[in-house]
Amino acid sequence: MKFFLVYLIIFTLYGCDNQKDIESTEVLENKLQIASSEISRLSIKKYDNFTKEEKIKVLESDRRFNGYIIRDLSRAYFLTKDEEYKNIANDLFNIYKESFEVNGILQSQYFHNQGSWYRDTFTREMNLLYQSYLYLNNKDILSTIEEQISLWLVKVKRDLHNEYIIFPYGINLIKDELHIYEINPNQNLAIARLFSNLYFERNSKFFKNQLFKEIIINEVNAALSLQNENGSLPLREELPLVLDSNYGGFASTMLYDIVQMWPNKVWIKKLKKIGRWLYNDFPMNHPWNMKEDYPNYRQDRFYAYNLISRLSSFYIADIDSTYAKEWVLFIQEKFPNDNLRFETRWIESLSIPRSYYLDNEIIFNIKPKVYISDDNTHIFINIIGESISSYEILLNGEHFNNESLTPLTNEVNTLKVLYKQYDKDYSYLEVLKDSNNKNIIVNIIDKEKKIE
């Protein structure tokens, strides 16, 4: 049994200039601390000997979001294949559900004490659990997420606000009253990302749920309706002059995940503009909002994530890799004692190469993802991975040349995607409904081909 303060990630390292003696297929073991939250002083003891109360303290190490420690341990299991991480992550999830679910609502004691169920809390916690589900393949976690979403849809009603049907900030559970409706870009995008994950999740009862699609479109468009011409995003609707770097970066990270799933040209263009805004308005000599910027200031947010979160938007906005690497060094110098986890950041996004912001490329060779969506005239197939070397489309069992621009002729079609990453073959099968007279467009998104 390991002590928790030591995290070992096993990963495959390809083509590193400073590792010329290492074969590209050799597996290296590095000491990378992947947990974003401390695991408290209880780390000196072995988990098997913990009392339930001690385990709850481990679970609450973040104080506000219990999902972080579960996600981080799940990720550790996925990368190391060490069953210990898996067992502890599953055990902590079971304790979370058993000890923190009140009247069906699952959240930390910190938020239970506030007497509200906020959309920020709901979406962040459920997204962390969704990532845990993907790493652990624990269907109980997916079922819990579905239960929470179902309850949210019943208790927190959407309404028309500024031309968009959106959720309010949440619900006051004591008074059974909804909080106000206001566009808050990072929270609207958090809703959209969570619902997108479930919309495209084959094992979910919400797979291709049309209500979810409508929710996603409204929430994203509401968030981006506040964007200014220079790409800046107000902190929220009622604070139009506060163009906050921290939440701009946070919003861009979520929007990057969303546009990998949904090939919406308008959303992609707006994401690129966010990246240019963060690059232009927050250089190293003034990297965040400060009091002297008032009224473009709300509060001090002088922490590492403020600076880290904008890297994905830098990437899609074509900010030069040299600057991205200088930016990483700048963060490391500013926060020398923080666990910055640059090696494993954006691992769930798949398509952001580590070589963009680090000197070395790190290849995890995670299974690529396929997202199939449609509009009135097209079927879009987004294949997301580290390096997609080839693909083939089979339509009703026959090879289909999507470049021929030949529209589909059946209302229902069976589509199979065969694709390869490095030397491994994958496949994805889906039955397309309402697909007659639609053209197929395939988008490859990997370290060689950016989102366009």
SVG drawing of the C-alpha trace seen along z (x, -y; Angstrom):
<svg xmlns="http://www.w3.org/2000/svg" viewBox="-40 -52 61 56">
<polyline fill="none" stroke="black" stroke-width="0.4" points="0.0,0.0 1.4,-3.3 1.4,-6.5 -0.8,-9.1 1.8,-11.9 3.7,-10.0 2.0,-9.7 3.6,-7.8 2.3,-8.2 3.4,-5.8 3.3,-7.3 4.9,-6.8 7.3,-9.5 8.0,-9.9 10.6,-11.9 12.1,-13.9 15.3,-15.8 16.8,-15.5 16.0,-11.8 17.9,-10.6 19.0,-7.4 15.4,-6.4 13.5,-4.3 10.2,-5.9 8.3,-2.8 9.9,-2.6 7.6,-3.3 9.0,-5.8 8.0,-6.2 8.0,-9.8 7.1,-11.2 4.3,-13.6 1.9,-14.7 -1.4,-14.6 -3.8,-15.2 -5.0,-18.8 -6.0,-18.7 -3.9,-17.9 -4.9,-14.6 -4.3,-16.1 -2.2,-15.0 -3.9,-11.6 -1.5,-10.8 0.9,-9.4 -1.5,-6.6 -2.7,-3.8 -6.1,-4.2 -7.2,-0.7 -6.8,-1.6 -8.9,-4.8 -12.1,-5.1 -15.1,-6.3 -14.7,-9.8 -11.1,-9.9 -12.2,-8.9 -14.7,-11.7 -11.9,-14.1 -10.0,-12.9 -13.1,-13.3 -13.5,-16.9 -9.9,-17.9 -11.0,-20.5 -13.7,-21.6 -16.2,-22.8 -16.0,-20.1 -15.7,-16.5 -15.4,-15.4 -11.8,-16.6 -10.2,-13.9 -12.3,-11.1 -11.5,-12.4 -7.8,-12.7 -7.5,-9.2 -9.5,-7.9 -7.1,-9.5 -4.2,-8.1 -5.7,-4.6 -6.2,-5.2 -2.6,-6.2 -0.9,-3.7 -3.4,-0.8 -2.7,-0.5 -5.8,1.2 -5.2,-0.6 -6.2,-4.0 -9.3,-2.5 -10.4,-0.8 -9.9,-4.0 -11.7,-6.2 -14.7,-3.9 -14.8,-3.7 -14.7,-7.5 -17.5,-7.8 -19.6,-5.4 -18.9,-7.3 -19.8,-10.6 -23.1,-9.2 -23.9,-7.6 -22.9,-10.5 -23.6,-13.6 -26.8,-13.1 -29.6,-15.1 -33.1,-14.9 -31.7,-13.4 -29.2,-16.3 -25.5,-15.3 -23.1,-18.1 -20.5,-18.9 -21.4,-19.8 -20.1,-23.3 -22.9,-23.9 -25.5,-22.0 -24.9,-24.4 -25.7,-27.3 -29.1,-25.9 -29.0,-26.2 -28.2,-24.1 -26.2,-26.3 -25.7,-25.6 -21.9,-26.2 -21.8,-23.6 -24.0,-21.2 -22.2,-21.3 -18.7,-21.3 -19.3,-18.4 -21.1,-16.4 -18.4,-17.0 -15.8,-15.8 -17.8,-12.6 -18.3,-12.2 -14.5,-12.2 -14.2,-9.7 -16.8,-7.5 -14.7,-7.6 -11.5,-6.6 -13.1,-3.9 -15.9,-2.6 -18.1,-2.6 -21.7,-2.6 -22.9,-3.5 -21.2,-6.9 -22.9,-7.4 -26.3,-6.5 -25.7,-9.0 -25.0,-11.7 -28.2,-10.9 -30.2,-10.9 -28.7,-14.4 -29.5,-15.8 -33.0,-14.4 -33.6,-16.0 -32.1,-19.3 -34.4,-19.4 -37.4,-18.9 -36.4,-21.4 -34.6,-24.1 -36.8,-25.4 -35.5,-27.1 -37.0,-30.4 -36.7,-32.9 -34.0,-35.5 -32.5,-37.9 -33.8,-35.8 -32.4,-32.6 -34.0,-29.8 -31.6,-29.2 -31.3,-27.9 -31.2,-30.4 -28.3,-30.5 -30.0,-27.6 -32.6,-27.1 -32.9,-28.1 -33.7,-24.8 -35.0,-26.3 -37.5,-28.6 -38.0,-26.4 -37.5,-29.5 -35.4,-29.8 -32.5,-32.2 -32.4,-34.9 -31.9,-34.4 -28.7,-36.0 -26.2,-35.2 -22.9,-34.3 -20.6,-32.9 -18.6,-30.4 -21.6,-29.0 -23.7,-28.8 -20.8,-27.0 -20.4,-24.6 -24.1,-23.6 -23.4,-23.2 -20.3,-21.0 -22.0,-18.7 -25.1,-18.3 -22.9,-17.7 -21.0,-15.0 -24.3,-13.1 -25.7,-13.9 -22.8,-12.0 -22.4,-9.3 -23.5,-6.0 -24.2,-4.4 -26.4,-7.2 -30.1,-7.3 -29.7,-10.8 -27.8,-9.8 -28.9,-12.0 -31.7,-13.5 -33.1,-16.4 -34.0,-18.4 -30.3,-18.3 -29.3,-19.6 -31.7,-22.5 -30.4,-23.3 -26.8,-23.2 -27.5,-25.6 -29.3,-28.1 -26.7,-28.0 -23.7,-28.5 -25.4,-31.2 -26.4,-33.0 -22.8,-32.9 -21.3,-34.2 -24.0,-36.9 -22.1,-39.0 -18.8,-38.8 -17.3,-42.1 -15.8,-42.8 -12.3,-42.4 -13.2,-38.9 -13.5,-39.9 -16.1,-38.3 -17.8,-40.1 -17.7,-38.3 -21.5,-38.3 -24.4,-40.1 -24.8,-42.6 -21.0,-43.4 -20.4,-44.3 -17.3,-46.3 -15.5,-43.5 -13.7,-41.6 -12.1,-39.1 -9.0,-37.1 -9.6,-34.2 -13.2,-33.4 -12.4,-34.3 -9.7,-31.5 -12.1,-29.2 -14.8,-29.8 -12.4,-29.2 -11.3,-25.9 -14.9,-24.7 -15.7,-26.1 -12.7,-24.3 -14.2,-21.0 -17.6,-22.0 -16.4,-22.8 -14.6,-19.5 -18.0,-17.9 -20.0,-20.4 -18.5,-21.8 -20.2,-25.2 -18.2,-27.7 -19.6,-30.7 -18.6,-29.2 -15.1,-28.3 -14.6,-31.8 -15.6,-33.3 -13.3,-31.0 -10.4,-32.1 -11.3,-35.7 -11.2,-34.9 -7.7,-33.6 -6.5,-36.7 -8.1,-38.9 -6.4,-37.1 -3.1,-37.3 -3.4,-40.9 -4.9,-42.4 -3.1,-40.3 0.7,-40.1 3.3,-39.0 3.7,-42.5 0.0,-42.7 -1.3,-39.1 -4.6,-39.6 -7.2,-42.2 -5.9,-44.5 -7.4,-47.2 -6.0,-50.0 -8.0,-48.6 -11.3,-49.6 -14.0,-49.4 -12.5,-46.4 -12.0,-44.7 -14.0,-42.6 -11.6,-41.0 -8.0,-39.7 -7.6,-36.4 -3.9,-36.0 -3.5,-32.2 -2.0,-29.8 -5.2,-28.6 -5.9,-32.2 -2.8,-32.0 -3.0,-28.3 -6.6,-28.2 -6.0,-30.4 -3.5,-28.1 -6.1,-26.1 -7.5,-29.3 -3.9,-30.4 -3.6,-27.1 -6.7,-27.4 -6.1,-31.2 -2.7,-30.3 -0.6,-32.1 2.9,-31.0 4.2,-28.0 7.3,-29.9 5.2,-32.3 3.1,-29.4 6.3,-27.9 7.5,-31.2 4.1,-31.6 4.5,-28.2 7.9,-29.2 6.4,-32.5 3.7,-30.6 6.3,-28.2 8.4,-31.1 5.4,-32.9 4.1,-29.8 7.2,-27.6 5.5,-25.7 2.3,-24.8 1.5,-21.5 0.9,-22.8 0.5,-19.4 1.4,-20.7 2.2,-17.1 -1.4,-15.9 -3.5,-19.1 -6.0,-18.9 -5.6,-15.1 -9.4,-14.8 -9.3,-17.2 -7.0,-14.8 -6.1,-17.1 -3.9,-19.7 -0.3,-18.6 2.0,-18.9 4.7,-20.0 2.8,-23.3 3.6,-24.5 6.3,-22.1 9.7,-21.2 8.8,-17.6 5.9,-15.8 4.1,-13.3 1.9,-10.7 -0.7,-9.0 -2.3,-7.2 -5.8,-7.4 -8.6,-6.0 -9.8,-8.7 -13.4,-9.9 -16.1,-10.1 -18.9,-12.7 -21.6,-12.6 -24.0,-15.5 -26.3,-17.0 -28.1,-20.0 -30.8,-20.3 -28.4,-19.5 -25.3,-17.7 -24.1,-14.8 -20.9,-15.9 -18.4,-13.3 -15.7,-14.7 -12.9,-12.3 -10.8,-13.6 -7.4,-12.1 -3.7,-12.7 -2.8,-11.5 -5.4,-10.1 -3.5,-8.5 -6.4,-7.2 -10.2,-6.7 -12.8,-5.0 -16.6,-5.4 -18.9,-2.4 -22.5,-3.2 -24.9,-0.3 -22.0,2.0 -20.5,0.4 -17.5,-1.9 -18.7,-5.5 -16.6,-8.3 -17.7,-11.3 -15.6,-13.6 -17.9,-12.9 -20.6,-15.1 -23.2,-12.5 -26.2,-13.0 -27.6,-10.1 -30.7,-8.5 -32.2,-6.6 -34.1,-8.1 -32.2,-5.6 -28.6,-4.6 -26.1,-2.5 -22.8,-4.3 -19.5,-2.7 -16.3,-4.7 -13.0,-2.8 -10.0,-4.9 -6.4,-4.4 -4.3,-6.2 -0.6,-5.3 -0.6,-1.5 -4.0,-0.7 -7.3,-0.3 -10.7,-1.5 -14.3,-1.5 -17.5,-3.4 -21.0,-2.3 -24.1,-4.4 -27.6,-4.3 -28.4,-7.7 -32.0,-8.7 -33.6,-11.5 -30.6,-11.5 -32.1,-11.4 -30.6,-13.9 -27.9,-15.0 -24.2,-15.2 -21.5,-13.7 -18.6,-15.9 -15.7,-14.4 -13.5,-16.6 -10.2,-15.2 -9.0,-17.0 -5.6,-16.0 -2.2,-17.5 -1.6,-18.0 -5.1,-19.3 -6.7,-22.0 -10.3,-22.8 -11.4,-24.9"/>
</svg>
